[in-house]
Amino acid sequence: MTEQGTKPGPVQGAQSFSRSMAVLQCVADHPTGPSVAELGRQLDLTRPTLYRILASLEAEGLIRQRGDRRYGLGSRLIGLAHRALAQQDIRPLARDRLEALRDRTGETVHLAVRMLDEMVYIDKVESPELVRMASTVGTRVPFHTSSVGKAFLAALSEDEAEAVIGRLALSAVTDRSVTDADALRARIAAARRLGYSSDEEENETGIVCFGAAIRDAGGLPVASVSVSVPNFRLRDDREAYWRPLLETCAAISRQLGG
């Protein structure tokens, strides 16, 4: 936090990021795919800087060099575009089904999307009961302590999930939070087998949650849905929560072409 009246300093890496985005935009805008020489002239970058940026973008699957030595957009952008479109449309598309899920379970329902290495609630349907969750739209929750986060990780490829897990701090939110990477991997593996994840008071004391992912036409996760239940109200038959949750996520996924 900066002192009042003091301008924040430049963000580390901002210039490098801006240059990478400029190269990516040039590749996207070129009608036939630019060559290295054309990129260098258009962007006024030194050849070593340009080669470094091109190599980085190609390694991430954002661009590809064709046989004619010209550059085109990479296949990873297709998945990113699908996710972006799905996330833009997901809330109004899912709302009726989220309300129906709330009515079937009697409990609070959340819709969350990924924001970097966290999940953020973008919609919430309140339980009709007097005791409710204190969460709000815009609340960020960790991947490793939330059911929406674990469900999202379970829907990723193993390599991508492992990359995310490797970046997480795995800090405790409650005394029941999973803070060991191997234990988290085991929970993710279980969620892959079952189709849903659980949060056993790991993100909020006294609250148990069940989470499942929504997938797009390419099978990629674009969001997660959770059913959140106060522990004192939790039924012995947990299927009463996870089965309608899975049915709801499957129905929304079908609407997205999944």
C-alpha positions in Angstrom: 0.0 0.0 0.0 1.4 3.4 -0.9 1.2 6.5 1.2 -1.5 9.1 0.4 -0.3 11.3 -2.5 2.5 8.9 -3.5 2.2 7.4 -6.9 2.9 3.6 -7.0 6.1 2.5 -8.7 6.1 0.5 -11.9 5.0 -3.1 -11.7 7.9 -5.5 -12.1 7.7 -7.2 -15.4 5.1 -4.9 -16.8 7.2 -3.8 -19.8 8.1 -7.4 -20.7 4.4 -8.4 -20.5 3.4 -5.4 -22.6 5.9 -6.4 -25.3 4.7 -10.0 -25.3 1.1 -8.8 -25.7 2.2 -6.5 -28.6 3.8 -9.4 -30.4 0.8 -11.6 -29.8 -1.5 -8.9 -31.1 0.6 -8.5 -34.2 0.5 -12.2 -34.9 -3.3 -12.1 -34.5 -3.8 -9.1 -36.7 -1.5 -10.2 -39.6 -3.6 -11.6 -42.5 -1.0 -14.3 -43.5 1.1 -14.5 -40.4 4.2 -12.2 -39.9 7.8 -13.2 -40.3 10.4 -12.3 -37.7 11.6 -9.5 -39.9 8.1 -8.0 -40.2 7.6 -8.2 -36.5 10.9 -6.5 -35.8 10.1 -3.6 -38.1 6.5 -3.2 -36.9 7.4 -3.3 -33.2 10.8 -1.8 -33.2 12.3 -4.5 -31.0 15.8 -5.7 -31.0 16.3 -9.1 -32.5 17.4 -10.8 -29.2 14.4 -9.4 -27.4 12.0 -10.4 -30.2 13.4 -14.0 -30.3 13.1 -14.3 -26.5 9.4 -13.2 -26.6 8.6 -15.5 -29.6 10.2 -18.4 -27.8 8.3 -17.8 -24.6 4.9 -17.4 -26.4 5.6 -20.5 -28.5 6.5 -22.5 -25.3 3.2 -21.5 -23.8 1.3 -22.6 -26.9 0.1 -19.1 -27.7 1.8 -18.9 -31.1 3.3 -21.4 -33.5 5.8 -21.2 -36.3 4.6 -22.7 -39.5 6.7 -24.4 -42.2 7.0 -21.2 -44.1 8.7 -19.6 -41.1 5.8 -17.3 -40.4 3.9 -17.2 -37.1 0.3 -18.0 -36.4 -1.8 -18.2 -33.3 -1.4 -21.3 -31.1 -4.0 -23.9 -30.2 -4.0 -22.9 -26.5 -5.8 -19.7 -27.5 -8.8 -21.7 -28.7 -9.3 -23.1 -25.2 -8.8 -19.7 -23.6 -11.3 -18.1 -26.0 -13.9 -20.8 -25.2 -13.4 -20.2 -21.5 -13.7 -16.5 -21.8 -16.9 -16.7 -23.8 -18.3 -19.2 -21.4 -17.5 -17.2 -18.3 -19.0 -14.1 -19.9 -22.3 -15.9 -20.5 -22.3 -18.4 -17.6 -24.2 -16.4 -14.9 -27.5 -15.6 -16.7 -27.3 -19.0 -18.4 -26.9 -20.9 -15.1 -29.2 -18.8 -12.8 -32.4 -20.8 -13.2 -30.6 -24.1 -12.6 -28.8 -22.7 -9.6 -32.1 -21.6 -8.1 -33.5 -25.1 -8.8 -30.5 -26.6 -7.1 -31.1 -24.4 -4.0 -34.7 -25.5 -4.0 -33.8 -29.2 -4.2 -31.2 -29.1 -1.5 -32.6 -26.2 0.7 -29.0 -24.8 1.0 -26.9 -22.0 -0.4 -25.5 -22.4 -3.9 -22.4 -20.6 -5.2 -21.2 -20.1 -8.8 -17.4 -19.5 -9.0 -14.8 -18.9 -11.8 -11.1 -19.0 -11.8 -9.1 -15.8 -11.2 -5.4 -16.6 -11.6 -4.7 -19.0 -8.7 -7.9 -18.5 -6.8 -11.6 -18.9 -7.3 -14.1 -16.0 -7.1 -17.8 -16.2 -6.4 -19.7 -14.5 -9.3 -23.2 -15.6 -8.1 -24.9 -16.7 -5.0 -28.4 -18.2 -4.4 -29.3 -17.9 -0.7 -30.8 -20.7 1.3 -34.3 -20.0 2.7 -33.1 -21.1 6.1 -32.4 -18.6 8.9 -28.8 -19.6 9.3 -26.9 -18.8 6.1 -23.4 -18.3 4.9 -21.7 -14.9 5.2 -20.1 -15.1 1.7 -20.8 -12.4 -0.9 -20.4 -12.2 -4.7 -16.8 -11.2 -5.3 -15.4 -13.2 -2.4 -12.2 -15.0 -3.4 -11.5 -18.5 -2.0 -8.4 -20.6 -2.3 -8.2 -23.6 -4.6 -7.0 -25.9 -1.8 -9.6 -25.2 0.9 -12.8 -24.7 -1.2 -15.0 -27.3 -2.9 -15.3 -25.1 -5.9 -11.5 -24.9 -6.1 -10.8 -28.6 -5.7 -13.6 -29.4 -8.3 -12.0 -27.0 -10.8 -8.5 -28.6 -10.2 -10.0 -32.0 -10.7 -11.5 -31.0 -14.0 -8.1 -29.8 -15.3 -5.6 -32.1 -16.9 -3.2 -33.6 -14.4 -0.3 -31.6 -15.7 -2.2 -28.3 -15.5 -3.5 -29.1 -12.0 0.0 -30.0 -10.9 1.3 -26.7 -12.2 -1.3 -24.8 -10.2 -0.7 -26.9 -7.0 3.0 -26.1 -7.3 2.3 -22.4 -7.1 -0.1 -22.5 -4.2 1.0 -21.4 -0.7 -1.3 -24.0 0.9 -1.9 -21.8 3.9 -4.4 -22.8 6.6 -7.7 -21.0 6.6 -9.2 -23.2 9.4 -7.7 -25.8 11.6 -9.1 -28.4 9.1 -7.5 -27.0 6.0 -5.4 -29.3 3.8 -1.9 -27.7 3.8 0.1 -30.7 2.5 0.6 -30.9 -1.3 0.4 -34.8 -1.4 -2.8 -34.7 0.7 -4.3 -32.2 -1.7 -3.3 -34.4 -4.7 -5.2 -37.3 -3.0 -8.3 -35.1 -2.6 -8.1 -34.1 -6.3 -7.7 -37.7 -7.4 -10.8 -38.6 -5.3 -12.8 -35.8 -6.9 -11.8 -37.0 -10.4 -13.2 -40.5 -9.5 -16.4 -39.3 -7.9 -17.1 -36.3 -10.1 -17.4 -33.9 -7.2 -15.3 -32.5 -4.3 -16.0 -31.7 -0.7 -14.8 -29.0 1.8 -15.0 -30.5 5.3 -15.0 -27.2 7.2 -11.7 -26.4 5.5 -12.6 -22.9 4.3 -15.1 -21.8 7.0 -15.6 -23.4 10.4 -19.0 -25.1 10.7 -19.6 -25.2 6.9 -19.4 -28.3 4.7 -19.5 -27.8 0.9 -19.9 -30.0 -2.1 -18.5 -28.8 -5.4 -18.5 -29.8 -9.1 -17.2 -28.3 -12.3 -19.0 -26.9 -15.4 -17.3 -27.8 -18.6 -17.4 -26.2 -22.1 -17.6 -27.8 -25.5 -14.0 -28.8 -25.4 -14.3 -30.5 -22.0 -12.4 -27.7 -20.2 -13.6 -26.4 -16.8 -15.1 -22.8 -17.0 -16.7 -22.6 -13.6 -17.6 -24.5 -10.5 -20.8 -24.8 -8.5 -21.1 -25.6 -4.8 -23.8 -26.4 -2.3 -22.9 -25.1 1.2 -24.4 -26.6 4.3 -24.0 -25.7 8.0 -22.6 -28.7 9.8 -25.5 -28.8 12.3 -27.9 -29.1 9.4 -25.9 -31.7 7.3 -27.9 -34.8 6.5 -26.5 -38.2 6.9 -27.4 -39.0 3.3 -24.9 -36.8 1.5 -26.2 -38.0 -1.8 -29.0 -35.5 -1.3 -26.4 -32.8 -2.0 -23.9 -34.2 -4.5 -26.4 -35.9 -6.8 -28.5 -32.9 -7.7 -25.2 -30.9 -7.8 -23.8 -33.2 -10.5 -27.1 -33.2 -12.4 -27.1 -29.4 -12.3 -23.5 -29.0 -13.5 -24.1 -31.6 -16.3 -27.2 -29.7 -17.5 -25.3 -26.3 -17.6 -22.4 -28.0 -19.3 -24.7 -29.3 -22.0 -26.0 -25.8 -22.6 -22.4 -24.8 -23.2 -22.0 -27.6 -25.7 -20.2 -29.9 -23.2 
